[in-house]
Amino acid sequence: MREVAAAASVSVGTVSNVLNAPDKVAPATVERVLAAIDRLGFVRNDAARQLKAGRSRCVGLVVLDIANPFFSDVARAAQQRAAEHDLVVLLGSSDDDPHRERLYLETFDEQRVYGLLITPSGSDQDRLIALHNRGVPVVLVDRDGHGTPFSSVAVDDVAGGELAVQHLCATGRRRIAVVGGPATLSQIADRRTGAHRAAAGRPGVTLTVIDTPAPTVLAGRAAGERLAAMPAGDRPDAVFCVNDLLAIGVLQGLTLHGVTVPDDVALIGYDDIDFAQSVVVPLTSIRQPRADIGSSAIDLLVAAANDRQQGQEHICFRPDLVERASTVG
């Protein structure tokens, strides 16, 4: 910084202000200092800055599975909104593994992150509460935070599950299968709960659950092959998959064995990822506002960081039905 100050003919304090509070410096001086920084190849020592400021400009984000386009879209929106606050997002994927999640939390804690956004892999929140108690803002993403000390951004997945099965029933389907697991994930459990609510009390409607080890394309394909192997009279005439990746796999498993969608089996997914509309039979899906989830999470985090006395705030979006050829032909 001394070299930059000398090259720009300003004080070290002015260089510091340009880096940390440029609004306090005349525009011409800012331009001169930035030119000196570029010429000298200066990179500030962020560890030293953290010692003075008490926190970094980095936000930790831990999602369940970055291979799922839903989470990558949420992360992209969070990155875009964070940039508006001069923040950077560091992304980790727990793969629904509590041990890996803990490693990320420990690393982000050591790095003294600005705050933490997380979709928890389980119900154990001891580590999150410890971070919160040390003054690190924590916001739950795609998880309802009521009953916790954390703000949260979520989607009403029970309503989404209801919406999916109501749509299938409205198209005349009566033998409905719900494909997806594990039920230990609260989002999946809620979607299955909503499906059961929608089917309850409807004359002639039956609902069966096909568990999967993970909400992935491969797991969906195995479920689709299992459904295709059933006698036509026993096979469900509609399938609700708890995410679009499973639905894409089920579509593969059915069509590879001569079962047509939607003539033989209507199919609906959840999330409305970009791939949903580009598969061979475009998928009807329950749309989650992925961009709104990511940007709202950053907004809650910044608000909590700026006012440590602020109470929890919980945002819950309602999903929408997007009809395509997989249910309405």
Residue frames as qw, qx, qy, qz and C-alpha x, y, z in Angstrom:
[[0.000, 0.885, 0.466, 0.000, 0.00, 0.00, 0.00],
 [0.318, -0.750, 0.122, 0.567, 2.92, 2.33, 0.66],
 [0.366, -0.091, 0.618, 0.690, 4.20, 1.69, -2.88],
 [0.151, 0.649, 0.672, 0.323, 0.74, 2.40, -4.32],
 [0.176, -0.905, -0.266, 0.282, 0.50, 5.59, -2.26],
 [0.357, -0.549, 0.331, 0.680, 3.89, 6.77, -3.52],
 [0.313, 0.163, 0.704, 0.617, 3.05, 5.96, -7.13],
 [0.014, 0.734, 0.610, 0.299, -0.25, 7.86, -6.91],
 [0.182, 0.309, -0.201, 0.911, 1.20, 10.73, -4.81],
 [0.579, -0.575, -0.176, -0.551, -1.36, 10.18, -2.02],
 [0.325, -0.493, 0.673, -0.445, -1.26, 9.01, 1.59],
 [0.134, 0.013, -0.991, 0.013, -1.58, 5.37, 2.69],
 [0.265, 0.344, 0.658, -0.616, -4.86, 6.37, 4.32],
 [0.495, 0.462, -0.149, -0.720, -6.20, 7.55, 0.97],
 [0.353, 0.229, -0.860, -0.289, -5.29, 4.19, -0.60],
 [0.033, 0.153, 0.922, -0.353, -7.15, 2.46, 2.23],
 [0.391, 0.437, 0.354, -0.729, -10.21, 4.62, 1.64],
 [0.461, 0.390, -0.507, -0.616, -10.16, 3.88, -2.07],
 [0.284, 0.088, -0.952, -0.073, -10.18, 0.15, -1.28],
 [0.140, -0.311, -0.874, 0.347, -12.73, 0.23, 1.52],
 [0.089, 0.755, 0.499, -0.416, -14.76, 3.46, 1.28],
 [0.420, 0.187, 0.407, 0.789, -14.26, 5.00, -2.17],
 [0.028, -0.828, -0.475, -0.296, -17.21, 7.37, -1.66],
 [0.443, -0.819, -0.095, 0.353, -15.02, 9.32, 0.76],
 [0.486, -0.329, 0.396, 0.706, -12.43, 10.07, -1.94],
 [0.350, 0.658, -0.123, -0.656, -12.61, 12.49, -4.88],
 [0.891, 0.377, 0.235, -0.091, -13.32, 10.63, -8.15],
 [0.501, 0.781, -0.362, 0.091, -10.13, 11.90, -9.78],
 [0.223, -0.617, 0.716, -0.237, -8.07, 10.61, -6.85],
 [0.829, -0.006, 0.514, -0.218, -9.84, 7.25, -6.94],
 [0.809, 0.587, -0.017, -0.028, -9.00, 6.95, -10.63],
 [0.242, 0.782, -0.546, 0.179, -5.34, 7.81, -9.99],
 [0.477, -0.438, 0.716, -0.261, -5.03, 5.28, -7.16],
 [0.883, 0.196, 0.389, -0.174, -6.74, 2.51, -9.17],
 [0.658, 0.712, -0.245, 0.029, -4.39, 3.20, -12.06],
 [0.024, -0.685, 0.690, -0.232, -1.41, 2.82, -9.70],
 [0.721, -0.173, 0.611, -0.276, -2.87, -0.42, -8.35],
 [0.881, 0.445, 0.136, -0.093, -3.22, -1.82, -11.87],
 [0.442, 0.785, -0.417, 0.119, 0.27, -0.70, -12.86],
 [0.129, -0.584, 0.741, -0.305, 1.91, -2.25, -9.78],
 [0.635, -0.036, -0.751, -0.178, -0.24, -5.40, -9.73],
 [0.159, -0.272, 0.640, -0.701, -1.23, -4.75, -6.12],
 [0.618, -0.349, -0.644, -0.286, -3.45, -7.33, -4.38],
 [0.339, -0.612, 0.357, -0.620, -4.54, -6.47, -0.87],
 [0.232, 0.094, -0.923, 0.292, -4.02, -8.88, 2.02],
 [0.560, -0.445, -0.358, -0.600, -7.57, -9.88, 2.89],
 [0.698, -0.324, -0.578, 0.273, -6.48, -11.77, 5.99],
 [0.305, -0.059, -0.304, 0.901, -5.05, -8.55, 7.36],
 [0.283, -0.283, -0.204, -0.893, -8.20, -6.68, 6.42],
 [0.665, -0.411, -0.576, -0.239, -10.32, -9.27, 8.24],
 [0.534, -0.219, -0.545, 0.608, -8.29, -8.78, 11.42],
 [0.024, -0.015, -0.139, 0.990, -9.27, -5.13, 11.37],
 [0.468, -0.149, -0.298, -0.818, -12.86, -5.46, 10.10],
 [0.494, -0.134, 0.702, -0.495, -13.71, -8.66, 12.00],
 [0.737, 0.317, 0.583, -0.131, -15.20, -10.41, 8.97],
 [0.327, -0.114, 0.638, 0.688, -14.53, -11.03, 5.29],
 [0.443, 0.331, -0.162, -0.817, -16.46, -10.14, 2.16],
 [0.306, 0.104, -0.895, -0.307, -17.13, -13.83, 1.53],
 [0.733, -0.112, 0.221, -0.634, -20.48, -15.54, 2.03],
 [0.127, -0.172, 0.976, 0.045, -20.48, -19.29, 2.58],
 [0.737, 0.134, -0.074, -0.658, -23.19, -21.21, 0.72],
 [0.163, -0.176, 0.971, -0.013, -23.73, -24.93, 1.35],
 [0.715, 0.139, -0.162, -0.665, -26.28, -26.77, -0.80],
 [0.843, -0.125, 0.486, -0.192, -27.33, -30.42, -0.85],
 [0.723, 0.126, 0.579, 0.355, -26.29, -31.23, -4.42],
 [0.067, 0.647, -0.226, -0.725, -24.78, -28.74, -6.86],
 [0.130, -0.014, 0.855, 0.502, -25.34, -31.28, -9.66],
 [0.148, 0.654, 0.737, -0.084, -29.07, -30.57, -9.29],
 [0.233, 0.432, 0.276, 0.826, -29.85, -27.57, -11.54],
 [0.357, -0.833, -0.379, -0.187, -32.27, -26.27, -8.90],
 [0.613, -0.673, -0.051, 0.410, -29.40, -25.59, -6.51],
 [0.529, 0.017, 0.269, 0.805, -27.07, -24.27, -9.20],
 [0.036, 0.673, 0.401, 0.620, -29.76, -21.76, -10.21],
 [0.492, -0.837, -0.238, 0.029, -30.24, -20.71, -6.58],
 [0.667, -0.406, 0.092, 0.618, -26.47, -20.30, -6.21],
 [0.392, 0.340, 0.346, 0.782, -26.23, -18.22, -9.40],
 [0.167, -0.818, -0.335, -0.436, -28.92, -15.85, -8.18],
 [0.627, -0.728, -0.115, 0.251, -27.23, -15.58, -4.79],
 [0.631, -0.111, 0.189, 0.744, -23.92, -14.73, -6.46],
 [0.200, 0.564, 0.363, 0.714, -25.53, -12.03, -8.57],
 [0.360, -0.864, -0.242, -0.257, -27.26, -10.38, -5.60],
 [0.727, -0.528, -0.037, 0.438, -24.13, -10.71, -3.43],
 [0.547, 0.200, 0.202, 0.787, -22.10, -8.83, -6.04],
 [0.055, -0.787, -0.283, -0.545, -24.46, -5.88, -5.63],
 [0.572, -0.818, -0.003, -0.068, -23.31, -5.73, -1.99],
 [0.241, 0.756, -0.585, 0.165, -19.61, -6.14, -2.89],
 [0.680, -0.351, 0.608, -0.214, -19.73, -9.70, -1.54],
 [0.425, 0.380, -0.770, -0.285, -18.43, -12.96, -3.00],
 [0.892, -0.177, 0.147, -0.390, -20.10, -16.37, -2.60],
 [0.043, 0.428, -0.903, -0.007, -18.01, -19.44, -1.73],
 [0.822, 0.007, -0.164, -0.545, -19.97, -22.53, -2.72],
 [0.100, -0.297, 0.941, -0.128, -19.89, -26.01, -1.18],
 [0.748, -0.050, -0.407, -0.522, -21.97, -29.10, -1.95],
 [0.473, -0.413, 0.677, -0.384, -22.60, -31.41, 1.01],
 [0.468, 0.107, -0.813, -0.330, -24.07, -34.22, -1.13],
 [0.750, -0.445, -0.151, -0.466, -26.49, -34.71, 1.77],
 [0.774, -0.002, -0.506, 0.380, -23.53, -35.91, 3.88],
 [0.448, -0.885, -0.116, -0.053, -23.51, -34.48, 7.44],
 [0.739, -0.388, 0.140, 0.533, -19.75, -35.07, 7.76],
 [0.465, 0.321, 0.309, 0.765, -18.97, -33.15, 4.57],
 [0.131, -0.857, -0.296, -0.400, -21.36, -30.41, 5.63],
 [0.617, -0.753, -0.055, 0.220, -19.51, -30.09, 8.94],
 [0.672, -0.092, 0.216, 0.703, -16.18, -29.75, 7.12],
 [0.215, 0.609, 0.322, 0.693, -17.55, -26.86, 5.09],
 [0.377, -0.876, -0.226, -0.198, -18.95, -25.19, 8.19],
 [0.709, -0.546, 0.045, 0.444, -15.62, -25.51, 10.00],
 [0.554, 0.158, 0.281, 0.767, -13.75, -24.10, 7.00],
 [0.019, 0.741, 0.319, 0.590, -16.13, -21.16, 6.58],
 [0.553, -0.816, -0.160, 0.052, -15.89, -20.50, 10.32],
 [0.705, -0.316, 0.131, 0.622, -12.08, -20.47, 10.13],
 [0.373, 0.339, 0.345, 0.792, -12.30, -18.04, 7.20],
 [0.032, -0.452, -0.397, 0.798, -14.50, -15.71, 9.28],
 [0.134, 0.404, 0.669, 0.610, -17.10, -15.47, 6.55],
 [0.204, -0.190, -0.017, -0.960, -19.49, -12.55, 6.35],
 [0.679, -0.021, 0.359, -0.640, -22.36, -14.98, 6.83],
 [0.159, -0.094, 0.971, 0.149, -23.67, -18.43, 5.96],
 [0.714, 0.164, -0.112, -0.671, -26.44, -19.62, 3.65],
 [0.054, -0.232, 0.971, -0.012, -27.23, -23.32, 3.99],
 [0.811, -0.080, -0.284, -0.506, -29.64, -26.05, 3.04],
 [0.404, -0.490, 0.726, -0.264, -29.00, -28.38, 5.99],
 [0.448, 0.187, -0.839, -0.247, -28.51, -32.08, 5.32],
 [0.450, -0.314, -0.827, 0.127, -30.28, -33.09, 8.54],
 [0.391, -0.811, -0.335, -0.278, -31.95, -31.85, 11.69],
 [0.689, -0.439, -0.193, 0.544, -28.81, -31.43, 13.83],
 [0.218, 0.884, 0.108, 0.399, -28.26, -27.69, 14.11],
 [0.661, -0.650, -0.077, 0.366, -25.68, -27.54, 16.91],
 [0.574, -0.043, 0.226, 0.786, -22.91, -26.27, 14.62],
 [0.100, 0.624, 0.388, 0.671, -25.20, -23.67, 13.05],
 [0.441, -0.851, -0.270, -0.091, -26.32, -22.46, 16.45],
 [0.679, -0.448, 0.023, 0.582, -22.68, -22.16, 17.57],
 [0.390, 0.256, 0.305, 0.830, -21.93, -19.99, 14.53],
 [0.165, -0.765, -0.400, -0.476, -25.01, -17.89, 15.20],
 [0.594, -0.758, -0.209, 0.171, -24.03, -17.42, 18.85],
 [0.604, -0.290, 0.136, 0.730, -20.60, -16.15, 17.73],
 [0.117, 0.708, 0.035, -0.696, -22.25, -13.46, 15.65],
 [0.090, -0.131, 0.753, 0.638, -22.15, -15.12, 12.22],
 [0.610, 0.255, 0.104, -0.743, -25.46, -14.48, 10.42],
 [0.192, -0.003, 0.963, 0.186, -27.07, -17.74, 9.24],
 [0.603, 0.266, -0.002, -0.752, -29.95, -18.05, 6.77],
 [0.547, 0.075, 0.834, 0.015, -31.61, -21.36, 5.91],
 [0.332, 0.375, -0.455, -0.736, -32.21, -21.84, 2.18],
 [0.623, 0.007, -0.651, -0.434, -35.01, -24.07, 0.86],
 [0.469, -0.236, -0.797, 0.299, -35.83, -24.93, 4.47],
 [0.359, -0.786, -0.258, -0.433, -38.39, -23.42, 6.84],
 [0.372, 0.298, -0.555, 0.682, -36.65, -21.78, 9.81],
 [0.555, -0.576, -0.021, -0.599, -39.60, -21.44, 12.18],
 [0.895, -0.442, -0.036, -0.038, -38.62, -22.77, 15.59],
 [0.789, 0.032, -0.060, 0.610, -34.93, -22.00, 14.98],
 [0.257, -0.748, -0.071, 0.608, -32.87, -18.86, 15.66],
 [0.326, -0.139, 0.545, 0.760, -32.33, -18.43, 11.89],
 [0.487, 0.522, -0.012, -0.700, -34.09, -16.50, 9.17],
 [0.504, 0.047, 0.834, 0.219, -35.13, -18.62, 6.20],
 [0.461, 0.393, -0.310, -0.732, -36.25, -18.69, 2.58],
 [0.349, 0.036, 0.936, -0.012, -38.40, -21.65, 1.60],
 [0.421, -0.018, -0.530, -0.736, -41.17, -22.85, -0.68],
 [0.681, -0.078, 0.442, -0.578, -44.46, -24.34, 0.50],
 [0.163, 0.264, -0.907, -0.285, -43.67, -27.88, -0.61],
 [0.293, 0.285, 0.855, -0.318, -46.83, -29.32, 0.93],
 [0.462, 0.650, 0.179, -0.576, -48.85, -27.01, -1.29],
 [0.259, 0.552, -0.637, -0.471, -46.65, -28.02, -4.23],
 [0.081, -0.044, 0.995, 0.036, -47.33, -31.71, -3.68],
 [0.384, 0.498, 0.634, -0.450, -51.05, -31.01, -3.45],
 [0.379, 0.668, -0.161, -0.620, -50.95, -28.99, -6.65],
 [0.111, 0.369, -0.849, -0.362, -49.24, -31.81, -8.54],
 [0.120, 0.181, 0.974, -0.058, -51.73, -34.51, -7.57],
 [0.362, 0.596, 0.411, -0.587, -54.73, -32.20, -7.99],
 [0.332, 0.576, -0.426, -0.614, -53.59, -31.61, -11.56],
 [0.069, 0.154, -0.961, -0.219, -53.23, -35.34, -12.26],
 [0.230, 0.387, 0.832, -0.323, -56.69, -35.98, -10.87],
 [0.350, 0.638, 0.120, -0.676, -58.12, -33.15, -12.96],
 [0.309, 0.450, -0.652, -0.526, -56.79, -34.88, -16.10],
 [0.874, 0.000, -0.188, -0.448, -58.75, -38.00, -15.16],
 [0.503, 0.313, -0.775, 0.220, -55.94, -40.09, -13.63],
 [0.748, -0.519, -0.035, -0.413, -56.81, -42.28, -10.68],
 [0.937, -0.236, -0.048, 0.255, -53.94, -44.70, -10.01],
 [0.176, 0.917, -0.248, 0.257, -51.15, -42.35, -8.95],
 [0.856, -0.171, -0.204, 0.443, -47.61, -43.22, -7.91],
 [0.126, -0.972, 0.195, -0.046, -45.36, -40.81, -6.00],
 [0.884, 0.186, -0.154, 0.400, -41.71, -41.44, -6.85],
 [0.203, 0.760, -0.286, 0.548, -38.94, -40.05, -4.66],
 [0.781, -0.596, -0.119, 0.143, -36.79, -40.35, -1.60],
 [0.373, -0.229, -0.830, 0.346, -35.24, -40.37, 0.86],
 [0.319, -0.778, -0.442, -0.311, -38.09, -39.12, 3.04],
 [0.588, -0.492, -0.262, 0.587, -35.51, -37.93, 5.58],
 [0.209, 0.096, 0.172, 0.958, -35.14, -34.82, 3.41],
 [0.170, 0.469, 0.554, -0.666, -37.83, -32.47, 4.66],
 [0.329, 0.377, -0.296, -0.814, -38.56, -31.11, 1.18],
 [0.342, 0.035, -0.868, -0.358, -39.33, -34.61, -0.12],
 [0.079, -0.314, -0.869, 0.373, -41.37, -35.50, 2.96],
 [0.228, 0.452, 0.271, -0.818, -43.44, -32.33, 2.57],
 [0.384, 0.273, -0.517, -0.714, -44.12, -32.97, -1.13],
 [0.293, -0.106, -0.944, -0.108, -45.25, -36.49, -0.35],
 [0.038, 0.379, 0.689, -0.617, -47.47, -35.17, 2.44],
 [0.326, 0.400, -0.049, -0.855, -49.10, -32.75, 0.03],
 [0.361, 0.120, -0.781, -0.495, -49.68, -35.54, -2.48],
 [0.174, -0.258, -0.930, 0.196, -51.46, -37.66, 0.13],
 [0.152, 0.423, 0.426, -0.785, -53.62, -34.69, 1.16],
 [0.369, 0.320, -0.342, -0.803, -54.70, -34.10, -2.42],
 [0.384, 0.018, -0.869, -0.310, -55.61, -37.76, -2.95],
 [0.010, 0.182, 0.845, -0.502, -57.45, -38.20, 0.35],
 [0.345, 0.473, 0.519, -0.623, -61.21, -38.37, -0.03],
 [0.406, 0.435, -0.404, -0.695, -61.22, -38.40, -3.82],
 [0.871, 0.110, 0.373, -0.300, -63.43, -41.28, -5.02],
 [0.919, 0.379, 0.086, 0.069, -61.52, -43.99, -6.85],
 [0.324, 0.817, -0.415, 0.235, -58.10, -42.35, -6.41],
 [0.907, -0.361, -0.025, 0.216, -55.30, -44.53, -5.05],
 [0.144, 0.899, -0.385, 0.151, -51.83, -43.34, -4.14],
 [0.946, -0.185, -0.033, 0.263, -48.71, -45.49, -3.83],
 [0.126, -0.919, 0.359, 0.103, -45.20, -44.40, -2.91],
 [0.917, 0.244, -0.098, 0.298, -42.08, -45.68, -4.65],
 [0.454, -0.827, 0.200, 0.265, -39.02, -44.82, -2.58],
 [0.724, 0.588, -0.188, 0.307, -35.72, -44.03, -4.24],
 [0.745, -0.324, -0.202, 0.546, -32.29, -43.93, -2.59],
 [0.259, -0.377, 0.058, 0.887, -31.64, -40.45, -4.00],
 [0.426, 0.759, 0.339, -0.357, -33.51, -37.83, -6.07],
 [0.166, -0.518, 0.582, 0.604, -31.40, -38.42, -9.20],
 [0.608, 0.407, -0.379, -0.566, -31.91, -39.28, -12.87],
 [0.331, 0.236, -0.913, -0.042, -30.49, -42.78, -12.40],
 [0.176, 0.133, 0.830, -0.512, -32.79, -43.49, -9.47],
 [0.548, 0.399, 0.152, -0.719, -35.72, -42.23, -11.53],
 [0.513, 0.371, -0.648, -0.424, -34.78, -44.44, -14.46],
 [0.120, 0.056, -0.974, 0.185, -34.75, -47.52, -12.19],
 [0.344, 0.306, 0.608, -0.647, -38.19, -46.55, -10.89],
 [0.548, 0.447, -0.204, -0.678, -39.43, -46.05, -14.46],
 [0.393, 0.256, -0.856, -0.216, -38.23, -49.51, -15.47],
 [0.080, 0.106, 0.896, -0.424, -39.96, -50.96, -12.41],
 [0.472, 0.410, 0.312, -0.715, -43.21, -49.28, -13.43],
 [0.504, 0.433, -0.502, -0.554, -42.85, -50.41, -17.06],
 [0.191, 0.160, -0.968, -0.008, -42.48, -54.03, -15.94],
 [0.373, 0.183, 0.681, -0.603, -45.91, -53.99, -14.27],
 [0.226, 0.444, 0.824, 0.272, -48.94, -55.42, -16.09],
 [0.009, 0.335, 0.262, 0.905, -50.78, -52.60, -17.84],
 [0.482, -0.619, -0.489, -0.382, -53.88, -53.12, -15.69],
 [0.673, -0.576, -0.323, 0.332, -51.91, -52.80, -12.48],
 [0.503, 0.114, -0.011, 0.856, -49.55, -50.03, -13.54],
 [0.035, -0.656, -0.319, 0.683, -50.23, -46.50, -12.24],
 [0.451, 0.689, 0.449, 0.346, -51.73, -44.24, -14.89],
 [0.083, 0.928, -0.075, 0.355, -49.92, -41.20, -13.45],
 [0.763, -0.175, -0.283, 0.555, -46.62, -40.52, -11.71],
 [0.114, -0.972, 0.061, -0.197, -45.66, -37.55, -9.54],
 [0.772, 0.104, -0.283, 0.559, -41.88, -37.28, -9.11],
 [0.416, -0.824, -0.235, 0.306, -40.63, -35.16, -6.23],
 [0.123, -0.722, 0.267, 0.626, -38.11, -33.44, -8.50],
 [0.638, 0.661, -0.156, -0.364, -37.48, -33.03, -12.21],
 [0.091, 0.546, -0.826, -0.109, -34.33, -35.14, -12.25],
 [0.421, 0.039, 0.880, -0.215, -36.35, -38.14, -11.09],
 [0.630, 0.566, 0.314, -0.428, -39.05, -37.34, -13.63],
 [0.409, 0.688, -0.504, -0.326, -36.51, -37.26, -16.47],
 [0.074, -0.323, 0.943, -0.019, -35.24, -40.66, -15.35],
 [0.532, 0.272, 0.718, -0.356, -38.75, -42.11, -15.08],
 [0.590, 0.665, -0.047, -0.456, -39.49, -40.81, -18.59],
 [0.242, 0.564, -0.763, -0.203, -36.40, -42.65, -19.86],
 [0.244, -0.121, 0.944, -0.186, -37.29, -45.87, -18.07],
 [0.596, 0.426, 0.519, -0.440, -40.87, -45.88, -19.34],
 [0.569, 0.692, -0.164, -0.414, -40.22, -44.95, -22.97],
 [0.092, 0.520, -0.834, -0.158, -37.31, -47.38, -23.36],
 [0.201, 0.057, 0.971, -0.115, -39.76, -50.17, -22.54],
 [0.065, -0.309, -0.754, -0.576, -42.58, -49.02, -24.80],
 [0.138, -0.698, -0.637, 0.298, -44.73, -47.21, -22.25],
 [0.250, 0.520, 0.254, 0.776, -45.82, -43.87, -23.69],
 [0.197, -0.539, -0.412, 0.708, -46.13, -40.55, -21.87],
 [0.344, -0.146, 0.573, -0.730, -48.77, -39.22, -21.43],
 [0.664, -0.025, -0.476, -0.576, -51.03, -41.73, -23.23],
 [0.725, -0.164, -0.665, 0.077, -50.21, -44.67, -20.94],
 [0.566, -0.509, -0.405, 0.507, -48.81, -42.76, -17.98],
 [0.052, 0.934, 0.049, 0.351, -49.06, -39.06, -17.21],
 [0.737, -0.130, -0.262, 0.609, -45.91, -37.65, -15.63],
 [0.074, -0.945, -0.035, -0.318, -45.26, -34.55, -13.54],
 [0.665, 0.087, -0.386, 0.633, -42.04, -33.32, -11.92],
 [0.382, -0.886, -0.223, 0.141, -41.05, -30.64, -9.44],
 [0.485, -0.488, 0.141, 0.712, -38.69, -27.61, -9.65],
 [0.529, 0.822, 0.212, -0.012, -39.22, -26.72, -13.34],
 [0.470, -0.516, 0.417, 0.582, -35.51, -26.76, -14.13],
 [0.295, 0.599, -0.370, -0.646, -34.49, -25.71, -17.63],
 [0.011, 0.171, -0.945, -0.279, -34.19, -29.33, -18.78],
 [0.393, 0.329, 0.756, -0.407, -37.88, -29.92, -17.98],
 [0.532, 0.673, 0.161, -0.488, -39.03, -28.17, -21.14],
 [0.313, 0.673, -0.564, -0.362, -36.34, -29.56, -23.43],
 [0.407, -0.150, 0.901, 0.003, -36.69, -33.34, -22.97],
 [0.001, -0.108, -0.843, -0.527, -38.34, -35.49, -25.65],
 [0.272, -0.679, -0.630, -0.260, -41.71, -35.13, -23.95],
 [0.045, 0.482, -0.259, 0.836, -41.68, -31.71, -22.25],
 [0.361, -0.273, -0.812, 0.368, -42.42, -32.15, -18.56],
 [0.395, -0.771, -0.226, -0.446, -45.28, -30.67, -16.65],
 [0.558, 0.022, -0.538, 0.632, -43.67, -29.46, -13.43],
 [0.374, -0.866, -0.316, 0.100, -44.22, -27.56, -10.20],
 [0.459, 0.622, -0.126, 0.622, -42.17, -24.39, -10.56],
 [0.557, -0.651, -0.239, 0.457, -40.09, -23.04, -7.69],
 [0.223, 0.965, -0.028, 0.134, -38.88, -19.41, -7.94],
 [0.867, -0.089, -0.109, 0.479, -35.20, -20.35, -7.88],
 [0.370, 0.470, -0.064, 0.799, -33.82, -16.88, -8.60],
 [0.386, -0.722, -0.037, -0.573, -36.05, -15.30, -5.95],
 [0.877, -0.449, -0.147, 0.091, -34.88, -17.86, -3.40],
 [0.748, 0.067, -0.100, 0.653, -31.20, -17.08, -3.98],
 [0.164, 0.525, -0.014, 0.835, -31.51, -13.32, -4.05],
 [0.555, -0.691, -0.133, -0.445, -33.87, -13.18, -1.06],
 [0.872, -0.334, -0.214, 0.287, -31.45, -15.29, 0.99],
 [0.523, 0.204, -0.110, 0.820, -28.67, -12.75, 0.38],
 [0.179, -0.637, -0.101, -0.743, -31.03, -9.90, 1.29],
 [0.752, -0.610, -0.187, -0.162, -31.89, -11.56, 4.61],
 [0.822, -0.133, -0.175, 0.525, -28.21, -12.22, 5.31],
 [0.314, 0.395, -0.045, 0.862, -27.17, -8.62, 4.67],
 [0.419, -0.680, -0.138, -0.586, -30.02, -7.34, 6.84],
 [0.848, -0.491, -0.186, 0.074, -28.97, -9.63, 9.68],
 [0.711, 0.056, -0.130, 0.689, -25.31, -8.60, 9.33],
 [0.112, 0.498, 0.018, 0.860, -26.21, -4.90, 9.46],
 [0.493, -0.484, 0.176, -0.701, -28.53, -5.27, 12.45],
 [0.315, 0.134, -0.918, 0.201, -27.56, -8.03, 14.87],
 [0.251, 0.107, 0.656, -0.703, -30.62, -7.25, 17.02],
 [0.563, 0.136, -0.326, -0.747, -33.02, -7.90, 14.17],
 [0.707, -0.045, 0.616, -0.344, -35.41, -10.79, 14.73],
 [0.382, 0.011, 0.854, 0.353, -35.87, -13.73, 12.41],
 [0.521, 0.445, -0.074, -0.725, -37.65, -13.26, 9.11],
 [0.483, 0.046, 0.866, 0.122, -39.17, -16.12, 7.17],
 [0.435, 0.422, -0.306, -0.735, -40.03, -15.94, 3.48],
 [0.500, 0.106, 0.860, -0.003, -42.17, -18.71, 2.02],
 [0.304, 0.292, -0.458, -0.783, -42.92, -18.73, -1.69],
 [0.749, 0.228, 0.515, -0.350, -45.87, -20.60, -3.16],
 [0.303, -0.163, 0.774, 0.532, -45.03, -22.82, -6.16],
 [0.562, 0.448, -0.043, -0.694, -46.87, -22.74, -9.49],
 [0.757, 0.186, 0.624, 0.060, -48.03, -25.40, -11.92],
 [0.197, 0.576, -0.483, -0.630, -46.50, -25.34, -15.41],
 [0.826, 0.249, 0.464, -0.204, -48.44, -27.57, -17.81],
 [0.166, 0.552, -0.660, -0.482, -46.66, -29.29, -20.67],
 [0.676, 0.206, -0.536, -0.462, -47.07, -32.36, -22.87],
 [0.238, 0.169, -0.932, 0.216, -46.23, -35.01, -20.26],
 [0.174, 0.274, 0.796, -0.510, -49.69, -34.65, -18.67],
 [0.431, 0.585, 0.306, -0.615, -51.88, -32.81, -21.14],
 [0.627, 0.218, 0.662, 0.349, -50.61, -34.24, -24.41]]
